[in-house]
């Protein structure tokens, strides 16, 4: 019997869930930085920190998480709402295209940032 954890739908679910949780953890930090914009001195200090390579890598990771979450969410909507034959190839294609598009957007972003 094939394990459910070896199924492609499980990996798409896991990618969507983990990227969503990581984005949810990011939101409080984002709101904190937005609140810092009210104090110009604190914001200037943070903006200097934001120019470091580690922060640029973090921004790339954020873009990657956003695109992964978006494409896995679109995959889920398409599988639920569009008329599909439930073939294995159709589902694998959505996972592959979503991941490839996420990586391409991430690479374009990092190429423009660095």
Number of C-alpha atoms within 10 A of each C-alpha: 3 6 6 10 10 9 12 15 18 12 15 24 16 14 20 21 15 14 21 18 13 14 15 11 11 12 11 11 11 11 10 10 15 12 12 16 13 10 10 10 11 13 16 13 11 14 12 9 13 14 12 11 12 11 12 16 14 13 17 20 14 17 19 23 23 18 21 27 26 17 23 25 19 14 22 19 11 13 16 10 9 9 8 11 10 9 8 11 10 13 18 15 12 21 22 13 14 22 20 14 16 22 17 14 17 22 15 12 15 17 10 8 13 9
